[in-house]
Amino acid sequence: MEEYGKAISFLRDSIHLFRGLKIGPKGSWKPVQTGLVMATTTILEVQHDLLRQGHKFVLTSRFTQDCLENTFSSILFYNGGLWECRNSYISRALGEGNAEFNYKLDDCNFKRLMKGKKLLYKNELTFRPQPRSSPASYVYPIECVYPRPKGWIPPFLNAGSGVAEGRGGLKFHMLLLNERITAVAETNVIPLGSFMPIWATVAQESHQPLLLLMEECVAAATPELQANSNVYPIITNKGCLLDSEKGNSMFLQRYQSSAITLYLQSFKFGLDE
């Protein structure tokens, strides 16, 4: 019965010990390569003493680490520094025990480094039987090296792109503003030489951001533009304001991309010229 009691106590204590196994230091690491983590550790000597019960574990471990293609082998410690990666399999025997861990690399936050033509994955194995505020009792550094895939570049150097497409009608508006550019003008009688603020806009609604441009504008002697109308070019050549070269006309600074204001100086338009 005494040997049976020792075996039960050992199994209970072994569970507590293996739950204290975890891999990784603190940090926020984002590996790109995805592999399988397979780890095994052997507990060679266990003394039946938990801290709360006056018992104490003496941990002497035999650690195996294999770095194969897209795979990694290590120990995972529960109260160490890497999230909640726990053992996948435990085998126990009186006097020793094996813990095996199977995880993908991106499950346990390995640190990825690029060095020449190689990719390095680093982490730490820590044993922390006490709460997180206590220092680790055991730390084992891990490093696996893989050849860098041909043409591979870090994700932050790989610019993203996208295409947005939509259909719908556009609503345009054009108004003559008052001299203070605060409201719609109350009259269309403009003294010679004064300025006419001509405001144009397109309704944004649910469209992608719109940019309104004036590509062409002419002054005519008739209310409606006709083929034989006498015209005076104001804007030509896809937005060139001709009157700004010899007059004071200008485009005012935009307050939004979907609107534009032409600040046009009035002039005399001779019918016979």
Backbone as CSV, one residue per row, in Angstrom:
resi,resn,N_x,N_y,N_z,CA_x,CA_y,CA_z,C_x,C_y,C_z
1,MET,0.831,-1.199,0.000,0.000,0.000,0.000,0.872,1.258,0.000
2,GLU,2.021,1.156,0.698,2.890,2.325,0.747,3.442,2.656,-0.639
3,GLU,3.845,1.596,-1.410,4.348,1.824,-2.762,3.242,2.347,-3.664
4,TYR,2.013,1.815,-3.447,0.870,2.278,-4.240,0.594,3.754,-3.972
5,GLY,0.681,4.131,-2.705,0.460,5.532,-2.350,1.521,6.437,-2.952
6,LYS,2.759,5.972,-3.003,3.816,6.769,-3.615,3.575,6.955,-5.109
7,ALA,3.095,5.888,-5.759,2.831,5.982,-7.198,1.729,6.990,-7.482
8,ILE,0.653,6.940,-6.680,-0.448,7.892,-6.864,0.041,9.315,-6.627
9,SER,0.840,9.493,-5.587,1.369,10.820,-5.285,2.267,11.320,-6.405
10,PHE,3.054,10.407,-6.980,3.940,10.800,-8.077,3.152,11.242,-9.300
11,LEU,2.098,10.480,-9.634,1.291,10.844,-10.797,0.646,12.205,-10.609
12,ARG,0.149,12.453,-9.394,-0.487,13.741,-9.114,0.531,14.868,-9.206
13,ASP,1.718,14.644,-8.652,2.748,15.669,-8.685,3.291,15.876,-10.093
14,SER,3.336,14.792,-10.889,3.823,14.908,-12.259,2.903,15.791,-13.088
15,ILE,1.587,15.629,-12.868,0.628,16.472,-13.590,0.874,17.936,-13.263
16,HIS,1.106,18.223,-11.984,1.384,19.603,-11.574,2.664,20.107,-12.227
17,LEU,3.669,19.240,-12.317,4.941,19.634,-12.911,4.790,19.926,-14.392
18,PHE,4.138,19.013,-15.129,4.010,19.198,-16.568,3.149,20.403,-16.909
19,ARG,2.219,20.733,-16.017,1.425,21.938,-16.246,2.232,23.205,-16.007
20,GLY,3.398,23.048,-15.474,4.293,24.184,-15.309,5.236,24.345,-16.482
21,LEU,5.001,23.599,-17.554,5.856,23.653,-18.735,5.205,24.510,-19.803
22,LYS,5.970,25.413,-20.363,5.481,26.294,-21.414,6.660,26.869,-22.161
23,ILE,6.437,27.246,-23.428,7.528,27.776,-24.236,7.307,29.248,-24.517
24,GLY,8.405,30.021,-24.449,8.366,31.370,-24.969,8.557,32.466,-23.970
25,PRO,9.318,33.520,-24.349,9.442,34.719,-23.526,8.308,35.663,-23.807
26,LYS,8.257,36.769,-23.073,7.223,37.765,-23.314,7.510,38.489,-24.620
27,GLY,6.462,38.947,-25.273,6.609,39.710,-26.511,5.482,39.401,-27.454
28,SER,5.387,40.179,-28.496,4.364,39.993,-29.522,5.071,39.684,-30.827
29,TRP,5.229,38.398,-31.132,5.978,37.983,-32.300,5.037,37.420,-33.339
30,LYS,5.358,37.660,-34.619,4.472,37.232,-35.684,5.271,36.479,-36.741
31,PRO,5.416,35.149,-36.615,6.153,34.396,-37.620,5.358,34.276,-38.902
32,VAL,6.072,34.111,-40.015,5.416,33.930,-41.298,5.334,32.452,-41.639
33,GLN,6.457,31.738,-41.475,6.493,30.328,-41.810,5.670,29.526,-40.813
34,THR,4.855,28.614,-41.299,4.022,27.784,-40.440,4.589,26.377,-40.417
35,GLY,4.901,25.866,-39.236,5.444,24.529,-39.098,4.783,23.803,-37.962
36,LEU,5.247,22.615,-37.672,4.708,21.796,-36.598,5.715,21.730,-35.466
37,VAL,5.242,21.992,-34.256,6.102,21.932,-33.082,5.960,20.559,-32.447
38,MET,7.049,19.804,-32.352,7.047,18.496,-31.710,8.172,18.494,-30.686
39,ALA,7.837,18.383,-29.436,8.843,18.501,-28.383,8.713,17.372,-27.386
40,THR,9.858,16.980,-26.815,9.881,15.939,-25.793,10.866,16.334,-24.707
41,THR,10.466,16.199,-23.472,11.381,16.398,-22.349,11.216,15.241,-21.383
42,THR,12.302,14.843,-20.734,12.285,13.735,-19.789,12.641,14.246,-18.403
43,ILE,11.792,13.969,-17.418,12.064,14.301,-16.028,12.784,13.105,-15.417
44,LEU,14.060,13.283,-15.058,14.877,12.169,-14.604,14.711,11.906,-13.116
45,GLU,14.530,12.951,-12.338,14.457,12.757,-10.898,13.350,13.624,-10.335
46,VAL,12.446,13.048,-9.581,11.347,13.775,-8.963,11.291,13.399,-7.500
47,GLN,11.414,14.375,-6.616,11.239,14.135,-5.192,9.836,14.562,-4.831
48,HIS,9.138,13.726,-4.051,7.725,13.943,-3.771,7.542,15.009,-2.704
49,ASP,7.618,16.241,-3.175,7.386,17.378,-2.291,6.849,18.543,-3.097
50,LEU,5.591,18.805,-3.037,5.031,20.039,-3.583,5.301,21.166,-2.604
51,LEU,5.395,22.364,-3.131,5.732,23.507,-2.284,4.705,23.704,-1.181
52,ARG,3.445,23.508,-1.497,2.407,23.722,-0.492,2.364,22.602,0.538
53,GLN,2.873,21.430,0.153,2.783,20.277,1.035,4.137,19.922,1.639
54,GLY,5.095,20.812,1.499,6.421,20.524,2.026,7.241,19.669,1.092
55,HIS,6.712,19.385,-0.116,7.438,18.578,-1.099,8.179,19.495,-2.070
56,LYS,9.150,18.952,-2.771,9.942,19.750,-3.687,10.360,18.900,-4.875
57,PHE,10.215,19.471,-6.067,10.658,18.805,-7.283,12.103,19.184,-7.569
58,VAL,12.905,18.210,-7.890,14.241,18.473,-8.416,14.203,18.109,-9.888
59,LEU,14.323,19.126,-10.757,14.148,18.934,-12.191,15.508,18.868,-12.873
60,THR,15.839,17.704,-13.403,17.000,17.569,-14.275,16.469,17.000,-15.574
61,SER,16.479,17.794,-16.633,15.767,17.404,-17.847,16.718,17.019,-18.966
62,ARG,16.293,16.072,-19.764,16.974,15.705,-21.000,16.113,16.248,-22.128
63,PHE,16.629,17.236,-22.826,15.836,17.981,-23.796,16.256,17.626,-25.216
64,THR,15.292,17.329,-26.074,15.573,17.037,-27.476,14.966,18.119,-28.349
65,GLN,15.724,18.549,-29.344,15.262,19.595,-30.254,15.651,19.215,-31.667
66,ASP,14.681,19.131,-32.565,14.920,18.787,-33.962,14.339,19.884,-34.840
67,CYS,15.151,20.409,-35.749,14.697,21.424,-36.696,14.666,20.795,-38.077
68,LEU,13.485,20.331,-38.477,13.308,19.748,-39.794,12.635,20.774,-40.697
69,GLU,12.359,20.388,-41.932,11.705,21.311,-42.856,10.292,21.613,-42.367
70,ASN,10.052,22.866,-42.084,8.745,23.331,-41.608,8.331,22.709,-40.288
71,THR,9.288,22.179,-39.525,8.947,21.608,-38.222,9.901,22.148,-37.174
72,PHE,9.464,22.051,-35.939,10.289,22.521,-34.828,10.000,21.655,-33.618
73,SER,11.031,21.299,-32.857,10.872,20.475,-31.672,11.366,21.228,-30.453
74,SER,10.553,21.280,-29.414,10.959,21.979,-28.197,10.040,21.616,-27.054
75,ILE,10.315,22.194,-25.867,9.470,22.013,-24.696,8.568,23.224,-24.563
76,LEU,7.363,23.043,-24.072,6.440,24.142,-23.830,6.154,24.230,-22.345
77,PHE,6.345,25.375,-21.740,6.169,25.553,-20.298,4.933,26.372,-20.009
78,TYR,4.040,25.881,-19.185,2.736,26.494,-18.924,2.845,27.877,-18.308
79,ASN,3.699,28.044,-17.318,3.811,29.343,-16.656,5.036,30.114,-17.125
80,GLY,5.508,29.840,-18.337,6.645,30.568,-18.868,6.183,31.852,-19.514
81,GLY,6.714,32.163,-20.711,6.373,33.431,-21.313,5.599,33.333,-22.598
82,LEU,5.105,32.148,-23.001,4.460,32.045,-24.305,3.031,31.567,-24.185
83,TRP,2.131,32.494,-23.977,0.706,32.259,-24.044,0.298,30.987,-23.307
84,GLU,-0.545,30.139,-23.944,-1.061,28.955,-23.256,-0.803,27.696,-24.076
85,CYS,0.407,27.501,-24.533,0.772,26.285,-25.254,1.012,25.172,-24.238
86,ARG,0.162,24.175,-24.238,0.275,23.081,-23.271,0.701,21.798,-23.978
87,ASN,1.082,20.829,-23.175,1.529,19.565,-23.740,0.384,18.856,-24.445
88,SER,0.738,18.159,-25.538,-0.242,17.374,-26.281,-0.308,15.934,-25.790
89,TYR,0.766,15.468,-25.168,0.826,14.070,-24.729,1.760,13.969,-23.535
90,ILE,1.403,13.156,-22.553,2.229,12.911,-21.375,2.312,11.410,-21.137
91,SER,3.535,10.897,-20.960,3.725,9.519,-20.510,4.467,9.577,-19.187
92,ARG,3.979,8.842,-18.195,4.545,8.913,-16.847,4.970,7.519,-16.381
93,ALA,6.095,7.489,-15.700,6.567,6.268,-15.042,7.249,6.688,-13.753
94,LEU,7.264,5.802,-12.781,7.849,6.137,-11.489,9.329,6.462,-11.668
95,GLY,9.711,7.667,-11.309,11.097,8.082,-11.428,11.372,8.982,-12.612
96,GLU,10.503,8.941,-13.656,10.713,9.829,-14.794,9.410,9.963,-15.575
97,GLY,9.369,10.932,-16.476,8.181,11.143,-17.292,8.538,11.899,-18.558
98,ASN,7.748,11.693,-19.621,7.976,12.350,-20.908,6.789,13.239,-21.252
99,ALA,7.070,14.438,-21.724,6.028,15.359,-22.182,6.293,15.695,-23.640
100,GLU,5.275,15.522,-24.487,5.415,15.787,-25.918,4.443,16.881,-26.315
101,PHE,4.907,17.795,-27.180,4.101,18.946,-27.579,4.051,19.023,-29.098
102,ASN,2.850,19.207,-29.646,2.653,19.308,-31.089,1.866,20.580,-31.392
103,TYR,2.518,21.559,-32.004,1.887,22.845,-32.308,2.438,23.396,-33.617
104,LYS,1.659,24.251,-34.245,2.167,25.027,-35.370,2.991,26.190,-34.823
105,LEU,3.920,26.661,-35.637,4.791,27.744,-35.188,4.009,29.004,-34.860
106,ASP,2.958,29.279,-35.610,2.210,30.501,-35.344,1.253,30.358,-34.174
107,ASP,1.218,29.175,-33.528,0.390,29.006,-32.336,1.097,29.512,-31.080
108,CYS,2.402,29.604,-31.106,3.158,29.895,-29.889,4.052,31.122,-30.004
109,ASN,3.832,31.952,-31.013,4.519,33.244,-31.123,6.042,33.133,-31.107
110,PHE,6.592,32.449,-32.101,8.034,32.408,-32.243,8.524,33.699,-32.890
111,LYS,9.701,34.133,-32.500,10.290,35.333,-33.077,10.992,34.961,-34.373
112,ARG,10.624,35.655,-35.457,11.227,35.359,-36.756,12.245,36.438,-37.106
113,LEU,13.432,36.015,-37.507,14.485,36.929,-37.927,14.978,36.520,-39.303
114,MET,15.309,37.492,-40.136,15.876,37.213,-41.449,17.354,37.597,-41.430
115,LYS,18.210,36.663,-41.796,19.647,36.906,-41.806,20.225,36.316,-43.081
116,GLY,20.524,37.197,-44.045,21.037,36.724,-45.317,20.014,35.865,-46.041
117,LYS,20.410,34.644,-46.363,19.525,33.714,-47.052,18.856,32.742,-46.086
118,LYS,18.804,33.099,-44.821,18.245,32.204,-43.810,17.142,32.896,-43.026
119,LEU,16.195,32.098,-42.540,15.156,32.552,-41.626,15.380,31.875,-40.284
120,LEU,15.466,32.661,-39.239,15.702,32.140,-37.896,14.437,32.274,-37.064
121,TYR,14.110,31.220,-36.341,12.982,31.228,-35.413,13.521,30.998,-34.004
122,LYS,13.242,31.947,-33.120,13.785,31.894,-31.769,12.669,31.926,-30.735
123,ASN,12.970,31.286,-29.604,12.039,31.287,-28.490,12.799,30.887,-27.231
124,GLU,12.108,30.767,-26.131,12.709,30.326,-24.876,11.776,29.352,-24.176
125,LEU,12.370,28.319,-23.599,11.636,27.386,-22.764,11.871,27.775,-21.313
126,THR,10.805,27.939,-20.589,10.949,28.334,-19.184,10.100,27.451,-18.292
127,PHE,10.629,27.164,-17.118,9.874,26.434,-16.100,9.623,27.390,-14.948
128,ARG,8.329,27.628,-14.673,7.951,28.590,-13.650,6.883,27.961,-12.760
129,PRO,7.268,27.189,-11.733,6.276,26.548,-10.863,5.515,27.545,-10.001
130,GLN,6.116,28.700,-9.753,5.469,29.730,-8.953,4.644,30.648,-9.863
131,PRO,3.866,31.579,-9.320,3.099,32.523,-10.142,3.995,33.330,-11.076
132,ARG,3.382,34.002,-12.062,4.135,34.724,-13.080,5.050,35.796,-12.500
133,SER,4.673,36.340,-11.359,5.495,37.385,-10.751,6.826,36.847,-10.235
134,SER,6.926,35.533,-10.063,8.168,34.921,-9.569,9.107,34.649,-10.736
135,PRO,10.422,34.684,-10.519,11.368,34.400,-11.602,11.295,32.944,-12.034
136,ALA,11.662,32.696,-13.291,11.637,31.337,-13.819,12.726,30.496,-13.169
137,SER,12.408,29.217,-12.924,13.390,28.308,-12.334,14.308,27.705,-13.388
138,TYR,13.843,27.679,-14.631,14.605,27.013,-15.682,14.316,27.710,-17.007
139,VAL,15.367,28.066,-17.748,15.224,28.725,-19.048,16.136,28.030,-20.052
140,TYR,15.574,27.678,-21.203,16.356,27.015,-22.249,16.116,27.741,-23.572
141,PRO,17.159,28.307,-24.193,16.969,29.029,-25.461,16.760,28.069,-26.627
142,ILE,15.927,28.468,-27.559,15.620,27.661,-28.739,15.928,28.480,-29.983
143,GLU,16.529,27.843,-30.970,16.768,28.509,-32.250,16.743,27.474,-33.360
144,CYS,15.935,27.721,-34.360,15.891,26.873,-35.545,16.147,27.737,-36.771
145,VAL,16.911,27.199,-37.711,17.303,27.942,-38.907,16.758,27.223,-40.135
146,TYR,16.084,27.982,-41.001,15.533,27.447,-42.240,16.083,28.250,-43.418
147,PRO,16.253,27.628,-44.579,16.651,28.405,-45.764,15.512,29.336,-46.179
148,ARG,15.862,30.541,-46.535,14.848,31.508,-46.947,14.306,31.124,-48.315
149,PRO,12.979,31.010,-48.477,12.407,30.644,-49.777,12.799,31.647,-50.854
150,LYS,12.970,31.159,-52.054,13.359,32.015,-53.169,12.274,33.056,-53.436
151,GLY,12.684,34.304,-53.518,11.735,35.380,-53.787,10.973,35.866,-52.575
152,TRP,11.276,35.304,-51.392,10.545,35.709,-50.184,11.009,37.070,-49.714
153,ILE,10.041,37.939,-49.357,10.347,39.245,-48.787,9.487,39.431,-47.549
154,PRO,9.917,40.248,-46.596,9.102,40.490,-45.397,7.741,41.050,-45.777
155,PRO,6.693,40.657,-45.071,5.341,41.106,-45.419,5.192,42.618,-45.434
156,PHE,5.912,43.337,-44.542,5.720,44.786,-44.496,6.291,45.480,-45.729
157,LEU,7.123,44.773,-46.536,7.634,45.336,-47.778,6.778,44.961,-48.971
158,ASN,5.785,44.117,-48.765,4.907,43.672,-49.842,3.662,44.545,-49.843
159,ALA,3.657,45.542,-50.695,2.552,46.508,-50.710,1.249,45.837,-51.131
160,GLY,0.176,46.223,-50.485,-1.131,45.688,-50.829,-1.817,46.535,-51.889
161,SER,-2.792,45.960,-52.540,-3.549,46.679,-53.557,-4.967,46.143,-53.578
162,GLY,-5.848,46.912,-54.140,-7.242,46.492,-54.217,-7.977,47.283,-55.280
163,VAL,-9.130,46.779,-55.666,-9.950,47.416,-56.692,-11.363,47.554,-56.168
164,ALA,-11.914,48.746,-56.285,-13.302,48.997,-55.899,-14.067,49.452,-57.132
165,GLU,-15.248,48.919,-57.324,-16.042,49.244,-58.506,-17.485,49.485,-58.095
166,GLY,-18.092,50.467,-58.694,-19.485,50.765,-58.386,-20.140,51.501,-59.536
167,ARG,-21.454,51.481,-59.559,-22.220,52.145,-60.610,-23.296,53.011,-59.978
168,GLY,-23.591,54.117,-60.630,-24.622,55.007,-60.108,-24.544,56.364,-60.776
169,GLY,-25.622,57.118,-60.711,-25.659,58.434,-61.316,-25.032,59.482,-60.419
170,LEU,-24.554,60.561,-61.030,-23.950,61.672,-60.308,-24.834,62.905,-60.448
171,LYS,-24.962,63.646,-59.365,-25.777,64.859,-59.359,-24.859,66.074,-59.254
172,PHE,-24.904,66.928,-60.287,-24.061,68.118,-60.334,-24.894,69.364,-60.036
173,HIS,-24.251,70.358,-59.428,-24.893,71.635,-59.138,-23.903,72.751,-59.459
174,MET,-24.442,73.884,-59.975,-23.622,75.064,-60.224,-24.418,76.296,-59.846
175,LEU,-23.815,77.177,-59.030,-24.513,78.349,-58.513,-23.597,79.564,-58.564
176,LEU,-24.226,80.732,-58.660,-23.519,81.998,-58.543,-23.654,82.482,-57.105
177,LEU,-22.536,82.690,-56.428,-22.544,83.099,-55.026,-22.427,84.613,-54.899
178,ASN,-22.764,85.114,-53.710,-22.620,86.546,-53.463,-21.151,86.913,-53.303
179,GLU,-20.879,88.198,-53.213,-19.496,88.668,-53.177,-18.735,88.201,-51.945
180,ARG,-19.458,87.864,-50.878,-18.806,87.363,-49.670,-18.621,85.841,-49.692
181,ILE,-19.145,85.208,-50.709,-19.055,83.753,-50.883,-19.660,83.045,-49.668
182,THR,-20.798,83.541,-49.215,-21.462,82.959,-48.047,-22.828,82.381,-48.375
183,ALA,-23.393,82.751,-49.526,-24.731,82.283,-49.895,-24.934,82.503,-51.386
184,VAL,-26.069,82.032,-51.874,-26.401,82.212,-53.284,-26.632,83.698,-53.568
185,ALA,-26.141,84.170,-54.715,-26.301,85.581,-55.082,-27.774,85.910,-55.290
186,GLU,-28.177,87.089,-54.848,-29.569,87.512,-54.980,-29.842,88.157,-56.327
187,THR,-28.819,88.484,-57.101,-28.979,89.103,-58.415,-27.885,88.604,-59.344
188,ASN,-28.181,88.652,-60.639,-27.175,88.277,-61.627,-26.586,89.499,-62.323
189,VAL,-26.833,90.667,-61.749,-26.245,91.899,-62.268,-24.908,92.108,-61.570
190,ILE,-23.841,92.069,-62.362,-22.493,92.149,-61.802,-21.815,93.406,-62.342
191,PRO,-21.362,94.313,-61.483,-20.646,95.502,-61.957,-19.370,95.108,-62.700
192,LEU,-19.043,95.861,-63.740,-17.863,95.580,-64.540,-16.605,95.659,-63.679
193,GLY,-15.792,94.637,-63.749,-14.537,94.593,-63.006,-14.626,93.898,-61.657
194,SER,-15.846,93.682,-61.156,-15.997,92.961,-59.885,-15.913,91.453,-60.140
195,PHE,-15.931,90.689,-59.052,-15.732,89.246,-59.180,-17.044,88.481,-59.083
196,MET,-17.098,87.390,-59.800,-18.247,86.486,-59.794,-17.797,85.137,-59.231
197,PRO,-18.157,84.809,-58.014,-17.829,83.480,-57.481,-18.790,82.434,-58.065
198,ILE,-18.274,81.569,-58.909,-19.075,80.512,-59.534,-18.722,79.201,-58.834
199,TRP,-19.696,78.644,-58.144,-19.481,77.451,-57.314,-20.076,76.230,-58.001
200,ALA,-19.299,75.180,-58.143,-19.757,73.931,-58.748,-19.463,72.786,-57.794
201,THR,-20.367,71.817,-57.758,-20.177,70.670,-56.855,-20.844,69.438,-57.439
202,VAL,-20.415,68.284,-56.967,-21.043,67.015,-57.299,-21.397,66.329,-55.986
203,ALA,-22.605,65.783,-55.898,-23.064,65.146,-54.660,-22.235,63.896,-54.376
204,GLN,-21.609,63.859,-53.206,-20.750,62.732,-52.841,-21.566,61.474,-52.591
205,GLU,-22.632,61.606,-51.794,-23.514,60.489,-51.429,-22.683,59.285,-50.980
206,SER,-22.952,58.101,-51.528,-22.243,56.889,-51.081,-21.139,56.466,-52.041
207,HIS,-20.720,57.378,-52.918,-19.674,57.051,-53.879,-18.305,57.030,-53.206
208,GLN,-17.351,56.471,-53.918,-15.960,56.616,-53.521,-15.599,58.101,-53.579
209,PRO,-14.564,58.560,-52.869,-14.215,59.986,-52.889,-14.114,60.526,-54.311
210,LEU,-14.824,61.635,-54.570,-14.896,62.228,-55.904,-14.058,63.499,-55.972
211,LEU,-13.483,63.748,-57.128,-12.723,64.974,-57.383,-13.351,65.675,-58.575
212,LEU,-13.855,66.891,-58.352,-14.509,67.668,-59.403,-13.506,68.620,-60.035
213,LEU,-13.449,68.602,-61.363,-12.550,69.474,-62.120,-13.343,70.222,-63.186
214,MET,-12.876,71.417,-63.552,-13.430,72.177,-64.676,-12.450,72.075,-65.830
215,GLU,-12.852,71.390,-66.883,-11.961,71.193,-68.013,-12.133,72.271,-69.081
216,GLU,-13.345,72.807,-69.207,-13.588,73.787,-70.272,-14.712,74.726,-69.869
217,CYS,-14.548,76.001,-70.176,-15.573,77.003,-69.879,-15.433,78.148,-70.888
218,VAL,-16.560,78.575,-71.448,-16.552,79.699,-72.393,-17.665,80.663,-72.029
219,ALA,-17.505,81.923,-72.418,-18.556,82.935,-72.296,-19.154,83.157,-73.680
220,ALA,-20.476,83.213,-73.742,-21.167,83.379,-75.024,-22.138,84.544,-74.945
221,ALA,-22.483,85.097,-76.107,-23.403,86.233,-76.168,-24.851,85.788,-76.188
222,THR,-25.094,84.494,-76.277,-26.458,83.970,-76.318,-26.724,83.141,-75.070
223,PRO,-28.001,83.091,-74.622,-28.325,82.302,-73.419,-27.947,80.835,-73.552
224,GLU,-28.061,80.280,-74.755,-27.704,78.885,-74.999,-26.592,78.831,-76.034
225,LEU,-25.655,77.946,-75.796,-24.498,77.836,-76.682,-24.912,77.166,-77.985
226,GLN,-24.574,77.811,-79.101,-24.886,77.293,-80.426,-23.618,77.249,-81.268
227,ALA,-23.737,76.588,-82.423,-22.553,76.423,-83.265,-22.034,77.752,-83.791
228,ASN,-22.941,78.712,-84.042,-22.523,80.002,-84.589,-22.427,81.090,-83.521
229,SER,-22.429,80.701,-82.235,-22.358,81.682,-81.154,-20.956,82.261,-81.046
230,ASN,-20.904,83.542,-80.731,-19.624,84.166,-80.422,-19.231,83.772,-78.993
231,VAL,-18.047,83.245,-78.839,-17.619,82.754,-77.527,-16.290,83.378,-77.146
232,TYR,-16.062,83.417,-75.836,-14.787,83.881,-75.285,-14.271,82.776,-74.370
233,PRO,-13.152,82.141,-74.725,-12.641,81.028,-73.911,-12.128,81.516,-72.559
234,ILE,-12.602,80.852,-71.515,-12.150,81.159,-70.151,-11.258,80.040,-69.621
235,ILE,-11.726,78.792,-69.764,-10.947,77.613,-69.356,-10.819,76.698,-70.562
236,THR,-9.620,76.317,-70.904,-9.372,75.398,-72.014,-8.275,74.421,-71.608
237,ASN,-7.956,73.522,-72.536,-6.811,72.616,-72.364,-6.883,71.843,-71.044
238,LYS,-8.067,71.243,-70.779,-8.262,70.380,-69.608,-8.019,71.097,-68.281
239,GLY,-8.528,72.336,-68.164,-8.455,73.004,-66.867,-7.555,74.213,-66.787
240,CYS,-7.027,74.686,-67.908,-6.150,75.853,-67.883,-6.994,77.135,-67.872
241,LEU,-6.865,77.960,-66.848,-7.619,79.206,-66.711,-6.868,80.311,-67.458
242,LEU,-7.343,80.616,-68.672,-6.651,81.580,-69.515,-6.691,82.979,-68.930
243,ASP,-7.794,83.338,-68.311,-7.942,84.703,-67.816,-6.994,85.003,-66.660
244,SER,-6.423,83.980,-66.057,-5.498,84.218,-64.944,-4.161,84.748,-65.428
245,GLU,-3.879,84.611,-66.734,-2.605,85.071,-67.270,-2.569,86.592,-67.408
246,LYS,-3.694,87.199,-67.768,-3.717,88.650,-67.986,-4.722,89.363,-67.097
247,GLY,-5.447,88.623,-66.250,-6.406,89.220,-65.338,-6.182,88.723,-63.920
248,ASN,-7.210,88.876,-63.099,-7.115,88.486,-61.688,-7.977,87.275,-61.340
249,SER,-8.527,86.619,-62.337,-9.366,85.451,-62.080,-8.517,84.318,-61.507
250,MET,-9.163,83.453,-60.718,-8.429,82.349,-60.076,-9.412,81.281,-59.593
251,PHE,-8.868,80.125,-59.281,-9.613,79.089,-58.566,-9.334,79.269,-57.077
252,LEU,-10.389,79.320,-56.284,-10.211,79.450,-54.841,-9.818,78.102,-54.236
253,GLN,-9.200,78.158,-53.087,-8.774,76.932,-52.402,-9.985,76.064,-52.068
254,ARG,-9.849,74.788,-52.292,-10.954,73.855,-52.054,-11.169,73.640,-50.562
255,TYR,-12.409,73.407,-50.198,-12.727,72.956,-48.845,-13.114,71.483,-48.845
256,GLN,-13.390,70.942,-50.043,-13.583,69.505,-50.210,-13.339,69.175,-51.678
257,SER,-12.941,67.928,-51.942,-12.539,67.563,-53.301,-13.700,67.545,-54.284
258,SER,-14.923,67.393,-53.812,-16.082,67.290,-54.705,-16.686,68.645,-55.051
259,ALA,-16.008,69.741,-54.704,-16.510,71.082,-55.018,-15.357,71.957,-55.490
260,ILE,-15.688,72.932,-56.325,-14.678,73.856,-56.837,-15.326,75.225,-57.026
261,THR,-14.561,76.293,-56.793,-15.079,77.657,-56.927,-14.185,78.449,-57.874
262,LEU,-14.786,78.926,-58.958,-14.090,79.779,-59.914,-14.359,81.237,-59.542
263,TYR,-13.313,81.957,-59.232,-13.429,83.368,-58.834,-13.104,84.202,-60.071
264,LEU,-14.143,84.470,-60.874,-13.982,85.065,-62.206,-14.241,86.567,-62.163
265,GLN,-13.288,87.341,-62.689,-13.460,88.794,-62.764,-14.313,89.136,-63.981
266,SER,-15.351,89.951,-63.761,-16.267,90.299,-64.854,-15.562,91.154,-65.904
267,PHE,-16.021,91.047,-67.136,-15.401,91.757,-68.252,-16.489,92.130,-69.264
268,LYS,-16.159,93.044,-70.142,-17.089,93.483,-71.183,-16.947,92.582,-72.392
269,PHE,-18.075,92.077,-72.861,-18.072,91.139,-73.979,-18.737,91.842,-75.160
270,GLY,-17.931,92.281,-76.127,-18.461,93.001,-77.284,-19.001,92.034,-78.323
271,LEU,-20.210,92.322,-78.817,-20.830,91.416,-79.788,-20.101,91.431,-81.121
272,ASP,-19.471,92.538,-81.458,-18.825,92.647,-82.761,-17.332,92.342,-82.686
273,GLU,-16.863,91.912,-81.530,-15.435,91.635,-81.387,-15.162,90.140,-81.367
